[in-house]
Amino acid sequence: MTKAKRGRQQVRPVEQTSILDKRFKRVFPVSKRMNKSKIHPLMVIADLRKGSLVSLERYLAQEGGIPDRGVAIELRKLISGSACRTPFRMLVVDHPGKPKSVGGRPRKAGRRSSKKDREIALAYETAIPEAGKVYGAVKQVADERKTSEASVKRALKAVQREVVDTQAEECKEAQRQQSAAEAAKLREGALANLRARRGRLSKDADS
């Protein structure tokens, strides 16, 4: 028996004020005061019924479990209770502090610059000293070449991206060449030491 497909349900986080955060005005003097450091099960039940988990967290730390049956029942309602039993529902979600995933499909590379893009970039470099501002230079180039400002910005972005990629590739190539030169130098030194050692062993054998 296959499980019926359920449509996507929209959920939204609910932040309710805990009963521990409320301040009550005393209407009648009493001789005994409730210990604020100790969490009573009735506080936890009241919070769970209004969708707050503040006192539950402190109650669990205090008791090391759920000894009160009423707290367990209210918590079960939040986990699997029907809509007529509780207005809230507990769901497991990704931790908000979790680092973003870097896997998946690699980012699509931007388009390569064309001859027209490079001409626009050159015109922009010429116009920027006169215009004094980026917006003014972009508008001036767009007017001169009879194109839109968005097209000018796209061309500049394509050329800039290609320059950055070229510089990064040149840096990687320089690092590869440096690593290869260092490896060759180490190899030559090892061979020289080996030849010297063989020479000393040959002289010892002759003597």
TORKOL-4160 file (C-alpha; in steps of 0.2 Angstrom, whole numbers, padded with zeros to 4 digits, m for minus):
207
<pt num="1" X="0000" Y="0000" Z="0000"/>
<pt num="2" X="0008" Y="0016" Z="m0006"/>
<pt num="3" X="0008" Y="0031" Z="0005"/>
<pt num="4" X="m0004" Y="0045" Z="m0002"/>
<pt num="5" X="0005" Y="0060" Z="m0008"/>
<pt num="6" X="0002" Y="0075" Z="0002"/>
<pt num="7" X="0002" Y="0093" Z="m0005"/>
<pt num="8" X="0015" Y="0105" Z="0002"/>
<pt num="9" X="0009" Y="0113" Z="0018"/>
<pt num="10" X="0015" Y="0131" Z="0022"/>
<pt num="11" X="0022" Y="0132" Z="0040"/>
<pt num="12" X="0028" Y="0148" Z="0049"/>
<pt num="13" X="0038" Y="0149" Z="0065"/>
<pt num="14" X="0029" Y="0155" Z="0080"/>
<pt num="15" X="0037" Y="0164" Z="0094"/>
<pt num="16" X="0026" Y="0165" Z="0109"/>
<pt num="17" X="0030" Y="0174" Z="0126"/>
<pt num="18" X="0033" Y="0162" Z="0140"/>
<pt num="19" X="0023" Y="0163" Z="0156"/>
<pt num="20" X="0040" Y="0165" Z="0164"/>
<pt num="21" X="0042" Y="0182" Z="0155"/>
<pt num="22" X="0026" Y="0189" Z="0162"/>
<pt num="23" X="0025" Y="0200" Z="0177"/>
<pt num="24" X="0009" Y="0199" Z="0188"/>
<pt num="25" X="0003" Y="0212" Z="0199"/>
<pt num="26" X="m0001" Y="0206" Z="0217"/>
<pt num="27" X="m0019" Y="0209" Z="0222"/>
<pt num="28" X="m0018" Y="0201" Z="0239"/>
<pt num="29" X="m0004" Y="0200" Z="0251"/>
<pt num="30" X="0003" Y="0182" Z="0254"/>
<pt num="31" X="0015" Y="0175" Z="0266"/>
<pt num="32" X="0023" Y="0162" Z="0254"/>
<pt num="33" X="0031" Y="0166" Z="0238"/>
<pt num="34" X="0034" Y="0154" Z="0224"/>
<pt num="35" X="0052" Y="0149" Z="0220"/>
<pt num="36" X="0056" Y="0157" Z="0203"/>
<pt num="37" X="0071" Y="0146" Z="0201"/>
<pt num="38" X="0060" Y="0130" Z="0201"/>
<pt num="39" X="0049" Y="0127" Z="0186"/>
<pt num="40" X="0033" Y="0119" Z="0191"/>
<pt num="41" X="0024" Y="0107" Z="0179"/>
<pt num="42" X="0009" Y="0118" Z="0177"/>
<pt num="43" X="0020" Y="0132" Z="0170"/>
<pt num="44" X="0027" Y="0120" Z="0157"/>
<pt num="45" X="0009" Y="0114" Z="0153"/>
<pt num="46" X="0003" Y="0132" Z="0151"/>
<pt num="47" X="0018" Y="0137" Z="0140"/>
<pt num="48" X="0015" Y="0121" Z="0129"/>
<pt num="49" X="m0003" Y="0125" Z="0126"/>
<pt num="50" X="0002" Y="0142" Z="0120"/>
<pt num="51" X="0016" Y="0136" Z="0109"/>
<pt num="52" X="0031" Y="0141" Z="0119"/>
<pt num="53" X="0045" Y="0129" Z="0124"/>
<pt num="54" X="0055" Y="0141" Z="0135"/>
<pt num="55" X="0049" Y="0133" Z="0152"/>
<pt num="56" X="0050" Y="0115" Z="0145"/>
<pt num="57" X="0069" Y="0117" Z="0141"/>
<pt num="58" X="0072" Y="0123" Z="0159"/>
<pt num="59" X="0060" Y="0110" Z="0166"/>
<pt num="60" X="0070" Y="0096" Z="0157"/>
<pt num="61" X="0087" Y="0103" Z="0164"/>
<pt num="62" X="0079" Y="0104" Z="0181"/>
<pt num="63" X="0072" Y="0086" Z="0182"/>
<pt num="64" X="0083" Y="0077" Z="0169"/>
<pt num="65" X="0067" Y="0070" Z="0161"/>
<pt num="66" X="0048" Y="0072" Z="0161"/>
<pt num="67" X="0042" Y="0065" Z="0178"/>
<pt num="68" X="0025" Y="0074" Z="0176"/>
<pt num="69" X="0012" Y="0065" Z="0166"/>
<pt num="70" X="0003" Y="0081" Z="0161"/>
<pt num="71" X="0018" Y="0088" Z="0153"/>
<pt num="72" X="0021" Y="0072" Z="0143"/>
<pt num="73" X="0003" Y="0073" Z="0137"/>
<pt num="74" X="0004" Y="0091" Z="0131"/>
<pt num="75" X="0021" Y="0087" Z="0123"/>
<pt num="76" X="0014" Y="0072" Z="0114"/>
<pt num="77" X="m0001" Y="0084" Z="0108"/>
<pt num="78" X="0012" Y="0095" Z="0100"/>
<pt num="79" X="0021" Y="0081" Z="0091"/>
<pt num="80" X="0006" Y="0071" Z="0084"/>
<pt num="81" X="m0010" Y="0079" Z="0090"/>
<pt num="82" X="m0024" Y="0084" Z="0079"/>
<pt num="83" X="m0029" Y="0102" Z="0075"/>
<pt num="84" X="m0044" Y="0100" Z="0087"/>
<pt num="85" X="m0032" Y="0096" Z="0102"/>
<pt num="86" X="m0019" Y="0109" Z="0099"/>
<pt num="87" X="m0017" Y="0124" Z="0088"/>
<pt num="88" X="0002" Y="0121" Z="0086"/>
<pt num="89" X="0013" Y="0107" Z="0079"/>
<pt num="90" X="0031" Y="0103" Z="0082"/>
<pt num="91" X="0042" Y="0100" Z="0066"/>
<pt num="92" X="0060" Y="0096" Z="0064"/>
<pt num="93" X="0069" Y="0110" Z="0053"/>
<pt num="94" X="0087" Y="0113" Z="0048"/>
<pt num="95" X="0096" Y="0122" Z="0062"/>
<pt num="96" X="0097" Y="0141" Z="0058"/>
<pt num="97" X="0115" Y="0141" Z="0063"/>
<pt num="98" X="0120" Y="0127" Z="0051"/>
<pt num="99" X="0133" Y="0133" Z="0038"/>
<pt num="100" X="0126" Y="0134" Z="0020"/>
<pt num="101" X="0129" Y="0118" Z="0009"/>
<pt num="102" X="0142" Y="0120" Z="m0004"/>
<pt num="103" X="0138" Y="0104" Z="m0013"/>
<pt num="104" X="0126" Y="0102" Z="m0028"/>
<pt num="105" X="0128" Y="0108" Z="m0046"/>
<pt num="106" X="0142" Y="0120" Z="m0048"/>
<pt num="107" X="0138" Y="0138" Z="m0052"/>
<pt num="108" X="0135" Y="0142" Z="m0070"/>
<pt num="109" X="0150" Y="0152" Z="m0077"/>
<pt num="110" X="0146" Y="0169" Z="m0084"/>
<pt num="111" X="0146" Y="0172" Z="m0103"/>
<pt num="112" X="0163" Y="0177" Z="m0111"/>
<pt num="113" X="0166" Y="0194" Z="m0116"/>
<pt num="114" X="0163" Y="0198" Z="m0135"/>
<pt num="115" X="0172" Y="0211" Z="m0146"/>
<pt num="116" X="0158" Y="0223" Z="m0143"/>
<pt num="117" X="0159" Y="0221" Z="m0124"/>
<pt num="118" X="0178" Y="0225" Z="m0125"/>
<pt num="119" X="0174" Y="0240" Z="m0136"/>
<pt num="120" X="0161" Y="0246" Z="m0123"/>
<pt num="121" X="0173" Y="0243" Z="m0109"/>
<pt num="122" X="0186" Y="0254" Z="m0118"/>
<pt num="123" X="0174" Y="0268" Z="m0121"/>
<pt num="124" X="0169" Y="0267" Z="m0103"/>
<pt num="125" X="0187" Y="0269" Z="m0097"/>
<pt num="126" X="0189" Y="0284" Z="m0109"/>
<pt num="127" X="0173" Y="0292" Z="m0102"/>
<pt num="128" X="0175" Y="0290" Z="m0084"/>
<pt num="129" X="0188" Y="0304" Z="m0081"/>
<pt num="130" X="0177" Y="0316" Z="m0090"/>
<pt num="131" X="0161" Y="0310" Z="m0082"/>
<pt num="132" X="0168" Y="0309" Z="m0064"/>
<pt num="133" X="0155" Y="0296" Z="m0059"/>
<pt num="134" X="0151" Y="0278" Z="m0064"/>
<pt num="135" X="0133" Y="0282" Z="m0068"/>
<pt num="136" X="0138" Y="0297" Z="m0079"/>
<pt num="137" X="0151" Y="0287" Z="m0088"/>
<pt num="138" X="0138" Y="0273" Z="m0091"/>
<pt num="139" X="0125" Y="0285" Z="m0097"/>
<pt num="140" X="0137" Y="0293" Z="m0109"/>
<pt num="141" X="0143" Y="0277" Z="m0116"/>
<pt num="142" X="0125" Y="0271" Z="m0118"/>
<pt num="143" X="0121" Y="0287" Z="m0128"/>
<pt num="144" X="0136" Y="0287" Z="m0139"/>
<pt num="145" X="0133" Y="0269" Z="m0144"/>
<pt num="146" X="0114" Y="0270" Z="m0144"/>
<pt num="147" X="0111" Y="0256" Z="m0132"/>
<pt num="148" X="0104" Y="0254" Z="m0115"/>
<pt num="149" X="0113" Y="0257" Z="m0099"/>
<pt num="150" X="0109" Y="0239" Z="m0094"/>
<pt num="151" X="0118" Y="0233" Z="m0109"/>
<pt num="152" X="0133" Y="0243" Z="m0105"/>
<pt num="153" X="0133" Y="0237" Z="m0087"/>
<pt num="154" X="0132" Y="0219" Z="m0093"/>
<pt num="155" X="0147" Y="0222" Z="m0105"/>
<pt num="156" X="0157" Y="0229" Z="m0091"/>
<pt num="157" X="0153" Y="0215" Z="m0080"/>
<pt num="158" X="0158" Y="0202" Z="m0093"/>
<pt num="159" X="0175" Y="0210" Z="m0096"/>
<pt num="160" X="0178" Y="0212" Z="m0078"/>
<pt num="161" X="0174" Y="0194" Z="m0074"/>
<pt num="162" X="0185" Y="0188" Z="m0088"/>
<pt num="163" X="0200" Y="0199" Z="m0082"/>
<pt num="164" X="0198" Y="0192" Z="m0065"/>
<pt num="165" X="0197" Y="0174" Z="m0071"/>
<pt num="166" X="0213" Y="0177" Z="m0082"/>
<pt num="167" X="0222" Y="0184" Z="m0067"/>
<pt num="168" X="0217" Y="0169" Z="m0056"/>
<pt num="169" X="0223" Y="0157" Z="m0070"/>
<pt num="170" X="0240" Y="0166" Z="m0072"/>
<pt num="171" X="0242" Y="0165" Z="m0053"/>
<pt num="172" X="0239" Y="0147" Z="m0053"/>
<pt num="173" X="0251" Y="0144" Z="m0067"/>
<pt num="174" X="0264" Y="0153" Z="m0058"/>
<pt num="175" X="0262" Y="0143" Z="m0043"/>
<pt num="176" X="0263" Y="0127" Z="m0053"/>
<pt num="177" X="0279" Y="0133" Z="m0061"/>
<pt num="178" X="0286" Y="0137" Z="m0044"/>
<pt num="179" X="0281" Y="0120" Z="m0037"/>
<pt num="180" X="0289" Y="0111" Z="m0052"/>
<pt num="181" X="0305" Y="0121" Z="m0051"/>
<pt num="182" X="0306" Y="0117" Z="m0032"/>
<pt num="183" X="0303" Y="0099" Z="m0035"/>
<pt num="184" X="0316" Y="0099" Z="m0049"/>
<pt num="185" X="0329" Y="0107" Z="m0037"/>
<pt num="186" X="0326" Y="0094" Z="m0023"/>
<pt num="187" X="0327" Y="0080" Z="m0036"/>
<pt num="188" X="0344" Y="0087" Z="m0042"/>
<pt num="189" X="0350" Y="0088" Z="m0024"/>
<pt num="190" X="0345" Y="0071" Z="m0020"/>
<pt num="191" X="0354" Y="0064" Z="m0036"/>
<pt num="192" X="0369" Y="0074" Z="m0032"/>
<pt num="193" X="0370" Y="0066" Z="m0014"/>
<pt num="194" X="0367" Y="0049" Z="m0021"/>
<pt num="195" X="0381" Y="0051" Z="m0033"/>
<pt num="196" X="0393" Y="0058" Z="m0020"/>
<pt num="197" X="0388" Y="0043" Z="m0008"/>
<pt num="198" X="0392" Y="0030" Z="m0022"/>
<pt num="199" X="0409" Y="0039" Z="m0025"/>
<pt num="200" X="0413" Y="0037" Z="m0007"/>
<pt num="201" X="0408" Y="0019" Z="m0007"/>
<pt num="202" X="0418" Y="0015" Z="m0022"/>
<pt num="203" X="0434" Y="0023" Z="m0015"/>
<pt num="204" X="0432" Y="0013" Z="0001"/>
<pt num="205" X="0430" Y="m0003" Z="m0009"/>
<pt num="206" X="0447" Y="0001" Z="m0019"/>
<pt num="207" X="0456" Y="0005" Z="m0003"/>
